[in-house]
């Protein structure tokens, strides 16, 4: 609270010395994680801040992979091993002996960041590549992680996602040249973009310009965005839920699922296809009554 900051301390490690790092995360237990440093592989150096804030105590290091970014909830670290192309879950209950629980590749094999849902069942990731995705995974069974959905801002533009954060069943993402996007992830297997604000007015597409970071947890509800060229933006968000249409396409006579059927919400709203199990999931922003057309090769279309 004192703007003059009368007491300042610096720390560069002892057993795990470093002079620079990419990221720092502090968990709810007062443990700081130094990530992407120039110490060894650049994993996660773990420091106790509770005993003496100005003199952190080294608790251990997870150094199996270079971690570009990470977050910790409870005793589990979720890290983006960007050079290896996957996220990693690590048991850090014993900071001296961290244990890898699982790894899982992300769609573009360049995992920048990840964030866990409040219930701990769903993980969201970004790949820092042109045309990459915000992706959701079911991590409720750590031995059987499954991808649920992947979405792009401005598909086809080649825009690069940077960081995504979970709050109240939304993910808020800094999306470089597309600014900030908000997705409703109430149904994480069917994510829908329900809000956006473009801080980069020069254009879209591939490039490391624009929205660099976003922070949605202010008590005011405001969202702050750091734009590389334009500076600080303070946004008043209007969080909106999506509207969902999900089901299974089956043969009327046999009840067998029909894969690759086309499902279209008419009036040019949305189109998707059914998967191998005949299942489909789609979402739109505006609630209402719509006509939906179903078609498949060898079948009479139905609306």
SVG drawing of the C-alpha trace seen along z (x, -y; Angstrom):
<svg xmlns="http://www.w3.org/2000/svg" viewBox="-39 -7 63 59">
<polyline fill="none" stroke="black" stroke-width="0.4" points="0.0,0.0 3.0,-2.3 3.7,-3.8 7.3,-4.6 8.2,-0.9 10.6,-1.5 11.8,2.2 12.9,3.8 14.6,7.2 16.0,9.0 16.4,12.8 18.4,14.8 18.6,18.2 21.3,20.2 21.0,23.9 19.1,22.9 20.6,19.6 18.9,17.6 19.2,14.1 16.1,14.0 12.8,15.9 9.7,15.8 7.0,16.1 6.2,16.1 3.2,17.6 2.3,17.5 -0.2,20.1 -2.7,19.9 -0.2,21.4 2.4,18.7 4.7,20.7 6.2,18.8 7.1,20.7 9.9,19.2 9.2,20.4 11.2,20.4 14.4,19.2 18.0,19.5 18.6,22.1 19.3,25.6 16.3,26.6 14.2,23.7 11.5,25.7 9.8,24.5 11.9,23.3 9.7,23.4 10.2,20.8 8.5,20.4 7.4,16.8 5.6,17.3 8.5,17.5 10.3,14.4 8.9,12.6 12.2,10.7 14.3,13.9 12.5,16.7 13.4,20.3 14.1,22.7 11.8,25.8 12.8,27.6 12.7,27.6 10.9,29.4 13.3,29.4 12.2,32.2 11.1,29.8 11.4,26.1 8.1,24.6 7.2,21.4 4.2,20.8 2.4,22.6 -0.3,22.4 -0.7,24.3 -3.9,25.4 -3.6,27.3 -0.8,29.8 -0.9,30.0 1.1,27.9 -0.2,27.5 2.6,26.3 3.1,25.4 6.1,27.3 6.2,25.2 9.3,26.7 7.9,30.2 4.5,29.5 2.5,30.7 1.1,29.6 2.2,31.5 0.5,32.2 3.0,32.5 2.4,33.5 4.2,30.9 2.9,32.0 6.6,32.8 8.5,29.9 11.7,31.7 10.5,34.6 7.9,33.5 6.3,36.3 5.0,36.2 1.4,37.3 0.6,37.0 1.5,35.2 -0.8,34.5 0.0,32.9 -1.9,29.8 -3.3,29.3 -0.4,27.2 2.3,28.7 3.4,25.4 1.8,25.2 2.0,21.7 -0.2,21.6 -2.9,23.6 -5.5,22.9 -7.7,25.3 -11.4,24.9 -12.5,24.2 -13.8,27.8 -10.5,29.2 -12.1,31.3 -11.3,29.2 -8.1,27.8 -7.8,25.0 -4.7,24.4 -3.3,22.1 -0.7,22.8 1.3,19.7 1.1,20.4 -0.6,18.8 -4.1,20.1 -3.9,22.1 -6.6,22.9 -8.0,22.4 -8.6,26.1 -10.4,27.8 -9.7,31.2 -11.3,33.5 -8.7,34.1 -11.0,35.6 -9.2,38.9 -5.5,38.0 -4.7,41.4 -7.2,40.8 -7.0,37.2 -9.3,36.5 -9.7,33.4 -13.2,32.0 -13.2,29.0 -11.0,26.5 -12.0,23.0 -10.4,20.2 -10.9,16.5 -11.6,15.2 -11.1,18.6 -8.9,18.4 -7.1,15.2 -4.1,16.9 -4.3,14.9 -2.2,16.2 -3.6,16.9 -1.4,16.0 -2.9,16.6 -6.3,17.9 -7.8,17.8 -10.8,19.4 -13.4,17.5 -17.0,18.4 -17.3,20.8 -15.8,18.3 -12.3,18.3 -10.9,14.9 -8.0,14.9 -5.5,12.4 -5.4,13.0 -2.7,10.7 -4.1,9.0 -7.7,10.0 -7.5,8.3 -9.5,10.1 -12.0,12.9 -14.5,14.3 -15.8,17.8 -18.7,19.4 -17.3,22.8 -20.3,23.9 -20.3,26.9 -16.5,27.4 -17.1,29.8 -19.0,27.1 -17.3,23.7 -18.7,20.6 -17.3,17.1 -19.7,14.7 -17.6,11.5 -14.6,9.7 -12.8,6.4 -10.1,5.7 -7.3,3.6 -5.3,3.8 -7.1,1.6 -4.4,2.0 -5.6,5.4 -5.7,9.1 -3.9,12.1 -0.5,13.6 1.9,11.5 3.0,10.8 1.3,7.4 -1.7,6.3 -3.1,7.9 -0.2,9.4 -1.9,10.0 -5.3,10.0 -6.5,10.0 -10.2,10.6 -10.2,11.0 -10.5,7.4 -13.1,6.9 -14.7,4.3 -15.3,6.9 -13.3,4.8 -10.8,6.5 -7.4,5.0 -5.5,5.7 -1.9,4.9 -1.5,4.1 2.1,4.1 1.6,1.0 -1.3,-0.8 -0.7,-0.3 -3.3,0.3 -7.0,0.9 -9.6,1.1 -12.7,2.9 -16.2,3.2 -17.2,6.7 -20.8,7.9 -20.5,11.6 -23.1,13.4 -24.0,17.1 -24.3,19.0 -27.3,21.0 -26.8,24.7 -28.1,27.3 -26.7,30.8 -28.0,34.3 -27.5,37.5 -28.5,38.2 -29.9,41.8 -31.5,44.0 -35.3,44.0 -35.6,47.7 -32.5,49.2 -31.7,46.5 -28.1,46.7 -26.1,43.5 -25.5,41.6 -22.0,40.1 -21.1,37.2 -24.7,35.9 -25.0,32.2 -26.9,30.2 -27.7,26.6 -29.4,23.9 -31.1,22.1 -30.9,18.5 -27.1,18.9 -26.6,19.1 -24.4,22.2 -23.5,25.6 -21.8,28.7 -21.5,32.4 -22.1,35.5 -19.2,37.6 -18.7,41.4 -21.2,41.8 -23.8,39.6 -23.3,36.9 -23.2,33.2 -22.8,30.1 -23.2,26.5 -23.8,23.1 -24.9,19.6 -25.1,16.3 -28.7,15.4 -31.5,17.4 -34.6,18.0 -36.7,20.4 -34.9,21.7 -35.5,24.2 -32.8,26.9 -32.1,28.9 -30.6,32.4 -29.2,34.1 -27.0,37.1 -26.1,39.1 -28.7,41.7 -31.3,40.2 -34.2,37.8 -33.4,34.5 -35.6,33.3 -36.2,29.8"/>
</svg>
